[in-house]
Amino acid sequence: MHGALRFFLAYTYLCVYIHRMNSIQKKLIADGVDNVKGFGYPSCDKTNILTDIIYSKFLLYMLKKKRGRGFDKDIDGLIDLINAAK
């Protein structure tokens, strides 16, 4: 599959998935965006934090640290989504 088409399909899938996320996942994404922006990346948003190489590394690290607090299913879903977007 052509690279641009693959990216477009992956991006479309992410947008649909983000629309269907539960409130916990949306909060985790929002916290991740705030963290990344706090490190000096003002252009980070709820979509590119899942696809950008640097932003997603920050989010993965944060999500892994939050495991074991009762939201592992939601966290694992986001981790799977980030890994699928690579």
Secondary structure by P-SEA (a helix, b strand, c coil): ccaaaaaaaaaaaaaaaaaaccaaaaaaaaaaaaaaaaacccccccccccccaaaaaaaaaaaaaaccccaaaaaaaaaaaaaaac
